[in-house]
Amino acid sequence: MKTISSFTVNHDKLKKGMYISRIDGDAVTYDIRMKTPNGGDYLSNGALHTFEHLFATYARNSEFSDRVIYVGPMGCRTGFYLLLRDTVSAEDAIRLVRESFAFIVEFEGEIPGSKRIECGNYLEHDLDGAKKTAADMLDVLKNWSVTKLEYQK
């Protein structure tokens, strides 16, 4: 079988940040790398789960809601994928991610979609862990620009 493109990226060179992973027609996949691959420090399941609920809720309620295709975690627990229509500029994609992460840092109250009837694993959430991850990534992305969206070779 053909190797999928994400497996051709040298994960030993990936750093925390936001990158364009691929473009398929009018869909742009952003790789939001929150942990260093194979670094021994990964997103805990609870923090990852809570982060997913909050990130997806914010993005799907933003001004770009009708152009958000998918928000979800990487199986390796080092980050998230954000798929947007190509009508969202790269600058706006970076802004959406920053705004989403600021929302997570400031979030208080009941996690959206965290009731038993709404979620398949409603007991495994970690709001404090999600907030710490979001705060760390806000620092990483504070000066992020379109020129940094390309994977380093």
N, C-alpha and C positions, 0 to 999 in steps of 0.2 A: 504494500500500500504506500501511497504518497505520504510523506511527512507533512503534517499540518504546519502552517506558517508560524504559529506561536512556539512550536518546538524547535524552530530554527534560530530563535533569538538566544544568544549566549547569556544564560542566566547568571553566570559568574561575573558579568559586567553590569548587570542591572542594579540601579540604585533607587532609593525611594524617589517618587516623583509621579508625574502624569505623562503618558506617552500615547501617541496614536499607534495602535496595534495593527489595525487593518482598515481598509475601506472596501466595502462590498456594495456596488451600486450606489444607492443613496444612504447607506448606513455606515456610520463611522464608529469603530470600536476604540474606546479609550481604555488603556491599561493604567489603573491607579495603583501604583506599587507602594504599599504602606510598610512593608518589612523587606529586609534584604533577603533575597532568595538563598536558601540553604544556609542561612546564618544562625539557625538554632533558636531564633526568637520568632514565633508565629502568632497570629491573632488567635486568641482563645475562642472556643466555640461560642461561648456566651456573648462575648464582646462582638464577635463577627455577626452573630444572629441579630443582636440589638442594632448594630450599625446598619445592617441590611434593612431592617424595618424603618429606621429613621431616614436613611439616605433615600430609599425608594419613595417614602412618603413625601419628603421634601421635594425631590426632583419631579414627582408626578403631580405636584400641586404648584409648581413654579410656572413662570411665564412660558416655559418650554414644554409644558406637560404633554401637549399633543405631538411632540417630536422626540419624546423619550421612548425608546424601544425596550430597553432592559437595563436594570440595575441589579447586579448580583455579585456574590463573592467568588473568588478563585478557589478551586479545590485545594490548592496548596496552602491556603490560608495566609498568603502574603499580600493580598489586596483585593480589589474589586474591578469589575468590568462595568463600563457605562457605555451603552450603545445609544447613539443619537442620530437623527436624520441629518443629512449634510446641510440642511438649511440653518442649522445652528452653527455659527462661526466658531472657530477654534478659541477665539478670545472669550466668547460667551460660554463655551464649554468649561473653560478654566474658571470663569466667574461662577457658574452654576455649582461646580465642585466646591469652591471656596465657601459659597453661601450655604451649601448643604452641610459642610463640615462645621461652620459656625453655628448653624441651627442645632447640630448634635451636641456641640460643646455647651450650649445654653439650655438644652432641653431639660425640662422638669415635668414630672407627672407620669401618667400611665403611658407606656410604650404603645404606639398605634399597632393594632393587629395582634396584640399579645394575649388575648383571651383564648381559652380552650377551643371555643367554636370557630375561632379565626386562624389558628396557627397549629401546625402539626407537631410542634415541640415548644409549647407555650411556657414551660417551666424553665427553659434554659436561656436566660437573658442576663446580661451584665451591662447595665447602663454606665457605671463608673468606668469600666474597661473601654466601652465605646467612646466615651467622652475623652479619655486619655489619648486614644488613637486619633481622634479627630483633632485634638489640640496639637499633637505632634505633627500631623499632616498639614495643618494650617501654617505651622512654622516652616515646613519643607516647601510649601507652595506659595509662600508670601510674595516672592519675587519671580514666580514662574511665568514664563512667556511662551508665545507660540514657537519661538526658535528652540525651546527646550523640549518640545513635544516629540522630537525624533529620537529613536533609540540611539544610544551611543554605540559606535562600532568598536 
